[in-house]
Amino acid sequence: MKLSILDQVPVLEGSSPYEAIQASIELAIAGDKLGYTRYWTAEHHDMEELASPAPDILLSQIGARTNRIRIGSGAVLLPHYKPYQIAERYHLLATMFPGRVDLGVGRAPGGSAEATMALSDNFLENVKQFPNKLDELIAFCYNGFSDEHIYSKITPNPVAVHPPDIWLLGTSGKSGKLAAEKRVSYAFGHFMSEANGVEIVREYASEIKAPSPIVAVSVICAETTEEAEKLAFYHSAKQVWKERRTSVSSLTTKELKQLDFTSKEKELVEKLRKKMVVGAPDKVKKQLVDLQAMYQVEELMLVTITNSYESRLKSYELIAQEMKLTE
């Protein structure tokens, strides 16, 4: 089984965005040494708890500090941009780090309505045009315009010898069908979807035989299952409480446990917990193996957010050791 890292660059309690970015660079360096296949970073806007508005800038730093691991976006939110601009940026990355760059794209806004307005004049219209934007991006990356096309005479210089691999990220059947239609690789967000992911992924895989789809899963591993469960509670409870409050970044685990959750919120905390893979290394391994068998994929991508950068890194280290990624 291949395992990869999805990083949202969280700004944890008592930390600054600078510290969050440095921790992400350290995580990628560790992932490179531990045997993880990819490191992808997400795109979010105007979120004080996530320091990741521009994946390509962070990836340029990470690529320079790693040697083997593939680096990529998880994902560039294409409705906000012109495809040519994105093709230029990721061809530049692919020129700097040959054979190592993935270009994951998605259609979500990645922020509040106000942030979306600041980024895009008409986001909803841009979402409607997403399939056309994806066509343009594919053509720019792989030199696919006809001679009659208005863009046939321009290229995303510098043109990489090994262009970025395009991945479509999604959480619904619609995204899986679009990926199959456009003949691009597909990554499904199991950790953030209520849809029947197994059916979606298998339907895509029936159309596209290679490469195998990626399934992204929320995972927390610790030395003991008890410690992992404590970390998982912090993550899920914080997400639920955030729906009621504008800022939760300063809350400690103890404070979260003392909060007055409604019965409905408590159910949601438990629901989020059940969506996660949590436990000591041997238990996490079993759950990952079961998920791989259920989805019938070669690769899982792990997203881990805990209450400290040390426990987050430890989680990835324990999993790599248990799964013997470097052997």
Contacts in CASP RR format, 6 or more apart in sequence:
PFRMAT RR
TARGET T0000
AUTHOR 0000-0000-0000
METHOD contacts of the structure
MODEL  1
MKLSILDQVPVLEGSSPYEAIQASIELAIAGDKLGYTRYWTAEHHDMEEL
ASPAPDILLSQIGARTNRIRIGSGAVLLPHYKPYQIAERYHLLATMFPGR
VDLGVGRAPGGSAEATMALSDNFLENVKQFPNKLDELIAFCYNGFSDEHI
YSKITPNPVAVHPPDIWLLGTSGKSGKLAAEKRVSYAFGHFMSEANGVEI
VREYASEIKAPSPIVAVSVICAETTEEAEKLAFYHSAKQVWKERRTSVSS
LTTKELKQLDFTSKEKELVEKLRKKMVVGAPDKVKKQLVDLQAMYQVEEL
MLVTITNSYESRLKSYELIAQEMKLTE
1 288 0 8 1.000
1 289 0 8 1.000
1 292 0 8 1.000
1 298 0 8 1.000
1 299 0 8 1.000
1 300 0 8 1.000
1 323 0 8 1.000
2 37 0 8 1.000
2 298 0 8 1.000
2 299 0 8 1.000
2 300 0 8 1.000
3 35 0 8 1.000
3 36 0 8 1.000
3 37 0 8 1.000
3 288 0 8 1.000
3 299 0 8 1.000
3 300 0 8 1.000
3 301 0 8 1.000
3 302 0 8 1.000
3 319 0 8 1.000
3 320 0 8 1.000
3 323 0 8 1.000
3 325 0 8 1.000
4 36 0 8 1.000
4 37 0 8 1.000
4 38 0 8 1.000
4 39 0 8 1.000
4 40 0 8 1.000
4 70 0 8 1.000
4 214 0 8 1.000
4 299 0 8 1.000
4 300 0 8 1.000
4 301 0 8 1.000
4 302 0 8 1.000
5 27 0 8 1.000
5 28 0 8 1.000
5 31 0 8 1.000
5 36 0 8 1.000
5 38 0 8 1.000
5 39 0 8 1.000
5 40 0 8 1.000
5 301 0 8 1.000
5 302 0 8 1.000
5 303 0 8 1.000
5 316 0 8 1.000
6 40 0 8 1.000
6 41 0 8 1.000
6 42 0 8 1.000
6 74 0 8 1.000
6 216 0 8 1.000
6 301 0 8 1.000
6 302 0 8 1.000
6 303 0 8 1.000
7 24 0 8 1.000
7 27 0 8 1.000
7 28 0 8 1.000
7 39 0 8 1.000
7 40 0 8 1.000
7 41 0 8 1.000
7 42 0 8 1.000
7 52 0 8 1.000
7 303 0 8 1.000
8 41 0 8 1.000
8 42 0 8 1.000
8 44 0 8 1.000
8 50 0 8 1.000
8 52 0 8 1.000
8 303 0 8 1.000
8 305 0 8 1.000
9 20 0 8 1.000
9 21 0 8 1.000
9 24 0 8 1.000
9 41 0 8 1.000
9 42 0 8 1.000
9 50 0 8 1.000
9 51 0 8 1.000
9 52 0 8 1.000
9 58 0 8 1.000
10 20 0 8 1.000
10 49 0 8 1.000
10 50 0 8 1.000
10 51 0 8 1.000
10 305 0 8 1.000
11 17 0 8 1.000
11 19 0 8 1.000
11 20 0 8 1.000
11 48 0 8 1.000
11 49 0 8 1.000
11 50 0 8 1.000
11 51 0 8 1.000
11 249 0 8 1.000
12 20 0 8 1.000
12 249 0 8 1.000
12 307 0 8 1.000
12 308 0 8 1.000
12 309 0 8 1.000
13 249 0 8 1.000
13 250 0 8 1.000
13 251 0 8 1.000
13 252 0 8 1.000
13 307 0 8 1.000
14 249 0 8 1.000
14 250 0 8 1.000
15 23 0 8 1.000
15 309 0 8 1.000
17 51 0 8 1.000
19 309 0 8 1.000
20 51 0 8 1.000
21 51 0 8 1.000
21 58 0 8 1.000
23 309 0 8 1.000
23 312 0 8 1.000
23 313 0 8 1.000
24 41 0 8 1.000
24 58 0 8 1.000
24 62 0 8 1.000
25 58 0 8 1.000
25 61 0 8 1.000
25 62 0 8 1.000
25 65 0 8 1.000
26 309 0 8 1.000
26 313 0 8 1.000
27 39 0 8 1.000
27 309 0 8 1.000
27 312 0 8 1.000
27 313 0 8 1.000
27 316 0 8 1.000
28 39 0 8 1.000
28 62 0 8 1.000
28 63 0 8 1.000
28 65 0 8 1.000
28 66 0 8 1.000
28 69 0 8 1.000
28 71 0 8 1.000
29 62 0 8 1.000
29 65 0 8 1.000
29 66 0 8 1.000
30 313 0 8 1.000
30 316 0 8 1.000
30 317 0 8 1.000
31 39 0 8 1.000
31 66 0 8 1.000
31 69 0 8 1.000
31 316 0 8 1.000
31 320 0 8 1.000
32 39 0 8 1.000
32 66 0 8 1.000
32 67 0 8 1.000
32 68 0 8 1.000
32 69 0 8 1.000
34 316 0 8 1.000
34 317 0 8 1.000
34 320 0 8 1.000
34 325 0 8 1.000
34 326 0 8 1.000
35 68 0 8 1.000
35 69 0 8 1.000
35 320 0 8 1.000
35 325 0 8 1.000
35 326 0 8 1.000
36 69 0 8 1.000
36 316 0 8 1.000
36 320 0 8 1.000
36 325 0 8 1.000
37 69 0 8 1.000
37 70 0 8 1.000
37 299 0 8 1.000
38 69 0 8 1.000
38 70 0 8 1.000
38 71 0 8 1.000
38 72 0 8 1.000
38 102 0 8 1.000
38 301 0 8 1.000
39 62 0 8 1.000
39 66 0 8 1.000
39 69 0 8 1.000
39 70 0 8 1.000
39 71 0 8 1.000
39 72 0 8 1.000
40 55 0 8 1.000
40 71 0 8 1.000
40 72 0 8 1.000
40 73 0 8 1.000
40 74 0 8 1.000
40 75 0 8 1.000
40 102 0 8 1.000
40 104 0 8 1.000
40 301 0 8 1.000
41 52 0 8 1.000
41 55 0 8 1.000
41 58 0 8 1.000
41 59 0 8 1.000
41 62 0 8 1.000
41 72 0 8 1.000
41 73 0 8 1.000
41 74 0 8 1.000
42 50 0 8 1.000
42 52 0 8 1.000
42 55 0 8 1.000
42 73 0 8 1.000
42 74 0 8 1.000
42 75 0 8 1.000
43 52 0 8 1.000
43 53 0 8 1.000
43 54 0 8 1.000
43 55 0 8 1.000
43 73 0 8 1.000
43 74 0 8 1.000
43 75 0 8 1.000
43 76 0 8 1.000
43 77 0 8 1.000
43 110 0 8 1.000
44 50 0 8 1.000
44 52 0 8 1.000
44 53 0 8 1.000
44 110 0 8 1.000
44 111 0 8 1.000
45 53 0 8 1.000
45 109 0 8 1.000
45 110 0 8 1.000
45 111 0 8 1.000
45 112 0 8 1.000
45 115 0 8 1.000
45 116 0 8 1.000
45 119 0 8 1.000
46 111 0 8 1.000
46 112 0 8 1.000
46 114 0 8 1.000
46 115 0 8 1.000
47 111 0 8 1.000
48 247 0 8 1.000
48 249 0 8 1.000
49 248 0 8 1.000
49 249 0 8 1.000
52 58 0 8 1.000
55 72 0 8 1.000
55 73 0 8 1.000
55 74 0 8 1.000
55 76 0 8 1.000
56 73 0 8 1.000
56 76 0 8 1.000
56 89 0 8 1.000
56 90 0 8 1.000
56 93 0 8 1.000
59 71 0 8 1.000
59 72 0 8 1.000
59 73 0 8 1.000
59 93 0 8 1.000
59 101 0 8 1.000
60 93 0 8 1.000
60 96 0 8 1.000
62 71 0 8 1.000
63 71 0 8 1.000
63 96 0 8 1.000
63 97 0 8 1.000
63 100 0 8 1.000
64 96 0 8 1.000
68 100 0 8 1.000
69 100 0 8 1.000
70 99 0 8 1.000
70 100 0 8 1.000
70 101 0 8 1.000
70 102 0 8 1.000
71 93 0 8 1.000
71 97 0 8 1.000
71 100 0 8 1.000
71 101 0 8 1.000
71 102 0 8 1.000
72 101 0 8 1.000
72 102 0 8 1.000
72 103 0 8 1.000
72 104 0 8 1.000
72 164 0 8 1.000
73 90 0 8 1.000
73 102 0 8 1.000
73 103 0 8 1.000
73 104 0 8 1.000
73 105 0 8 1.000
74 104 0 8 1.000
74 167 0 8 1.000
74 169 0 8 1.000
74 187 0 8 1.000
75 104 0 8 1.000
75 105 0 8 1.000
75 106 0 8 1.000
75 167 0 8 1.000
75 169 0 8 1.000
76 86 0 8 1.000
76 90 0 8 1.000
76 103 0 8 1.000
76 104 0 8 1.000
76 105 0 8 1.000
76 106 0 8 1.000
77 105 0 8 1.000
77 106 0 8 1.000
77 107 0 8 1.000
77 108 0 8 1.000
77 109 0 8 1.000
77 110 0 8 1.000
78 86 0 8 1.000
78 105 0 8 1.000
78 106 0 8 1.000
78 107 0 8 1.000
78 130 0 8 1.000
78 133 0 8 1.000
78 134 0 8 1.000
78 137 0 8 1.000
79 107 0 8 1.000
79 109 0 8 1.000
79 120 0 8 1.000
79 123 0 8 1.000
79 126 0 8 1.000
79 127 0 8 1.000
79 129 0 8 1.000
79 130 0 8 1.000
79 133 0 8 1.000
80 116 0 8 1.000
80 119 0 8 1.000
80 120 0 8 1.000
80 123 0 8 1.000
80 126 0 8 1.000
83 133 0 8 1.000
83 134 0 8 1.000
83 136 0 8 1.000
83 137 0 8 1.000
83 140 0 8 1.000
84 136 0 8 1.000
84 140 0 8 1.000
84 151 0 8 1.000
84 154 0 8 1.000
84 156 0 8 1.000
86 103 0 8 1.000
86 105 0 8 1.000
86 137 0 8 1.000
87 137 0 8 1.000
87 140 0 8 1.000
87 141 0 8 1.000
87 156 0 8 1.000
88 156 0 8 1.000
88 157 0 8 1.000
90 101 0 8 1.000
90 103 0 8 1.000
90 141 0 8 1.000
90 164 0 8 1.000
91 141 0 8 1.000
91 156 0 8 1.000
91 157 0 8 1.000
91 158 0 8 1.000
91 159 0 8 1.000
91 160 0 8 1.000
91 163 0 8 1.000
91 164 0 8 1.000
92 158 0 8 1.000
92 160 0 8 1.000
93 101 0 8 1.000
93 164 0 8 1.000
94 100 0 8 1.000
94 101 0 8 1.000
94 160 0 8 1.000
94 162 0 8 1.000
94 163 0 8 1.000
94 164 0 8 1.000
95 158 0 8 1.000
95 159 0 8 1.000
95 160 0 8 1.000
95 161 0 8 1.000
98 160 0 8 1.000
98 161 0 8 1.000
98 162 0 8 1.000
99 162 0 8 1.000
101 160 0 8 1.000
101 162 0 8 1.000
101 164 0 8 1.000
101 165 0 8 1.000
102 164 0 8 1.000
102 165 0 8 1.000
102 166 0 8 1.000
102 167 0 8 1.000
103 137 0 8 1.000
103 141 0 8 1.000
103 164 0 8 1.000
103 165 0 8 1.000
103 166 0 8 1.000
103 167 0 8 1.000
104 166 0 8 1.000
104 167 0 8 1.000
104 168 0 8 1.000
104 169 0 8 1.000
104 187 0 8 1.000
105 134 0 8 1.000
105 137 0 8 1.000
105 166 0 8 1.000
105 167 0 8 1.000
105 168 0 8 1.000
105 169 0 8 1.000
106 130 0 8 1.000
106 168 0 8 1.000
106 169 0 8 1.000
106 170 0 8 1.000
106 175 0 8 1.000
107 127 0 8 1.000
107 130 0 8 1.000
107 175 0 8 1.000
109 115 0 8 1.000
109 116 0 8 1.000
109 123 0 8 1.000
110 116 0 8 1.000
116 123 0 8 1.000
117 123 0 8 1.000
120 126 0 8 1.000
126 133 0 8 1.000
131 178 0 8 1.000
131 181 0 8 1.000
131 182 0 8 1.000
134 168 0 8 1.000
134 178 0 8 1.000
134 182 0 8 1.000
134 184 0 8 1.000
135 182 0 8 1.000
136 151 0 8 1.000
137 166 0 8 1.000
138 144 0 8 1.000
138 166 0 8 1.000
138 182 0 8 1.000
138 184 0 8 1.000
139 145 0 8 1.000
139 149 0 8 1.000
139 151 0 8 1.000
140 151 0 8 1.000
140 155 0 8 1.000
140 156 0 8 1.000
141 156 0 8 1.000
141 163 0 8 1.000
141 164 0 8 1.000
141 166 0 8 1.000
142 163 0 8 1.000
143 155 0 8 1.000
143 159 0 8 1.000
145 151 0 8 1.000
145 152 0 8 1.000
146 152 0 8 1.000
165 185 0 8 1.000
166 184 0 8 1.000
166 185 0 8 1.000
167 184 0 8 1.000
167 185 0 8 1.000
167 186 0 8 1.000
167 187 0 8 1.000
167 214 0 8 1.000
168 175 0 8 1.000
168 176 0 8 1.000
168 178 0 8 1.000
168 179 0 8 1.000
168 182 0 8 1.000
168 184 0 8 1.000
168 185 0 8 1.000
168 186 0 8 1.000
168 187 0 8 1.000
169 175 0 8 1.000
169 186 0 8 1.000
169 187 0 8 1.000
169 188 0 8 1.000
169 189 0 8 1.000
169 216 0 8 1.000
170 176 0 8 1.000
170 186 0 8 1.000
170 187 0 8 1.000
170 188 0 8 1.000
170 189 0 8 1.000
170 193 0 8 1.000
171 188 0 8 1.000
171 189 0 8 1.000
171 192 0 8 1.000
171 193 0 8 1.000
171 195 0 8 1.000
172 193 0 8 1.000
172 195 0 8 1.000
172 200 0 8 1.000
173 195 0 8 1.000
173 200 0 8 1.000
173 203 0 8 1.000
175 186 0 8 1.000
175 188 0 8 1.000
175 200 0 8 1.000
176 186 0 8 1.000
176 188 0 8 1.000
176 200 0 8 1.000
176 203 0 8 1.000
176 204 0 8 1.000
177 203 0 8 1.000
177 204 0 8 1.000
179 185 0 8 1.000
179 186 0 8 1.000
179 204 0 8 1.000
179 208 0 8 1.000
180 186 0 8 1.000
180 203 0 8 1.000
180 204 0 8 1.000
180 207 0 8 1.000
180 208 0 8 1.000
183 208 0 8 1.000
185 208 0 8 1.000
185 211 0 8 1.000
185 213 0 8 1.000
185 214 0 8 1.000
186 201 0 8 1.000
186 204 0 8 1.000
186 208 0 8 1.000
186 213 0 8 1.000
186 214 0 8 1.000
187 213 0 8 1.000
187 214 0 8 1.000
187 215 0 8 1.000
187 216 0 8 1.000
187 301 0 8 1.000
188 197 0 8 1.000
188 200 0 8 1.000
188 201 0 8 1.000
188 213 0 8 1.000
188 214 0 8 1.000
188 215 0 8 1.000
188 216 0 8 1.000
188 295 0 8 1.000
189 215 0 8 1.000
189 216 0 8 1.000
189 217 0 8 1.000
190 197 0 8 1.000
190 215 0 8 1.000
190 216 0 8 1.000
190 217 0 8 1.000
190 275 0 8 1.000
190 291 0 8 1.000
190 295 0 8 1.000
191 216 0 8 1.000
191 217 0 8 1.000
191 218 0 8 1.000
191 275 0 8 1.000
191 276 0 8 1.000
191 303 0 8 1.000
197 295 0 8 1.000
198 294 0 8 1.000
198 295 0 8 1.000
201 213 0 8 1.000
201 215 0 8 1.000
201 295 0 8 1.000
201 296 0 8 1.000
201 297 0 8 1.000
202 295 0 8 1.000
202 296 0 8 1.000
204 213 0 8 1.000
205 212 0 8 1.000
205 213 0 8 1.000
205 296 0 8 1.000
205 297 0 8 1.000
211 298 0 8 1.000
212 297 0 8 1.000
212 298 0 8 1.000
212 299 0 8 1.000
213 295 0 8 1.000
213 297 0 8 1.000
214 297 0 8 1.000
214 299 0 8 1.000
214 300 0 8 1.000
214 301 0 8 1.000
215 291 0 8 1.000
215 295 0 8 1.000
215 297 0 8 1.000
215 299 0 8 1.000
215 300 0 8 1.000
215 301 0 8 1.000
216 300 0 8 1.000
216 301 0 8 1.000
216 302 0 8 1.000
216 303 0 8 1.000
217 276 0 8 1.000
217 277 0 8 1.000
217 288 0 8 1.000
217 291 0 8 1.000
217 300 0 8 1.000
217 301 0 8 1.000
217 302 0 8 1.000
217 303 0 8 1.000
218 235 0 8 1.000
218 275 0 8 1.000
218 276 0 8 1.000
218 277 0 8 1.000
218 302 0 8 1.000
218 303 0 8 1.000
218 304 0 8 1.000
218 305 0 8 1.000
219 276 0 8 1.000
219 277 0 8 1.000
219 278 0 8 1.000
219 284 0 8 1.000
219 288 0 8 1.000
219 302 0 8 1.000
219 303 0 8 1.000
219 304 0 8 1.000
219 315 0 8 1.000
219 319 0 8 1.000
220 228 0 8 1.000
220 231 0 8 1.000
220 232 0 8 1.000
220 235 0 8 1.000
220 276 0 8 1.000
220 277 0 8 1.000
220 278 0 8 1.000
220 279 0 8 1.000
220 304 0 8 1.000
220 306 0 8 1.000
220 315 0 8 1.000
221 228 0 8 1.000
221 277 0 8 1.000
221 278 0 8 1.000
221 279 0 8 1.000
221 280 0 8 1.000
221 281 0 8 1.000
221 284 0 8 1.000
221 304 0 8 1.000
221 314 0 8 1.000
221 315 0 8 1.000
221 316 0 8 1.000
221 318 0 8 1.000
221 319 0 8 1.000
221 322 0 8 1.000
222 228 0 8 1.000
222 231 0 8 1.000
222 279 0 8 1.000
222 280 0 8 1.000
222 311 0 8 1.000
222 314 0 8 1.000
222 315 0 8 1.000
222 318 0 8 1.000
223 280 0 8 1.000
223 314 0 8 1.000
223 318 0 8 1.000
224 279 0 8 1.000
224 280 0 8 1.000
225 278 0 8 1.000
225 279 0 8 1.000
225 280 0 8 1.000
225 283 0 8 1.000
228 278 0 8 1.000
228 279 0 8 1.000
228 280 0 8 1.000
228 284 0 8 1.000
228 315 0 8 1.000
229 278 0 8 1.000
229 279 0 8 1.000
230 253 0 8 1.000
231 278 0 8 1.000
231 306 0 8 1.000
231 307 0 8 1.000
231 311 0 8 1.000
231 315 0 8 1.000
232 273 0 8 1.000
232 276 0 8 1.000
232 278 0 8 1.000
233 253 0 8 1.000
233 256 0 8 1.000
233 257 0 8 1.000
233 269 0 8 1.000
233 273 0 8 1.000
234 253 0 8 1.000
234 256 0 8 1.000
234 306 0 8 1.000
234 307 0 8 1.000
235 272 0 8 1.000
235 276 0 8 1.000
235 305 0 8 1.000
235 306 0 8 1.000
235 307 0 8 1.000
236 269 0 8 1.000
236 270 0 8 1.000
236 272 0 8 1.000
236 273 0 8 1.000
236 276 0 8 1.000
237 256 0 8 1.000
237 257 0 8 1.000
237 259 0 8 1.000
237 261 0 8 1.000
237 269 0 8 1.000
238 248 0 8 1.000
238 251 0 8 1.000
238 256 0 8 1.000
239 272 0 8 1.000
240 261 0 8 1.000
240 265 0 8 1.000
240 268 0 8 1.000
240 269 0 8 1.000
240 272 0 8 1.000
241 248 0 8 1.000
241 251 0 8 1.000
241 256 0 8 1.000
241 259 0 8 1.000
241 261 0 8 1.000
241 265 0 8 1.000
242 248 0 8 1.000
244 265 0 8 1.000
251 259 0 8 1.000
252 307 0 8 1.000
253 307 0 8 1.000
261 269 0 8 1.000
277 284 0 8 1.000
277 287 0 8 1.000
277 288 0 8 1.000
277 291 0 8 1.000
278 284 0 8 1.000
279 287 0 8 1.000
281 318 0 8 1.000
281 319 0 8 1.000
281 321 0 8 1.000
281 322 0 8 1.000
282 322 0 8 1.000
284 318 0 8 1.000
284 319 0 8 1.000
284 322 0 8 1.000
285 319 0 8 1.000
285 322 0 8 1.000
285 323 0 8 1.000
288 300 0 8 1.000
288 319 0 8 1.000
288 323 0 8 1.000
291 300 0 8 1.000
292 298 0 8 1.000
292 300 0 8 1.000
302 316 0 8 1.000
302 319 0 8 1.000
304 312 0 8 1.000
304 315 0 8 1.000
304 316 0 8 1.000
305 312 0 8 1.000
306 312 0 8 1.000
306 315 0 8 1.000
320 326 0 8 1.000
END
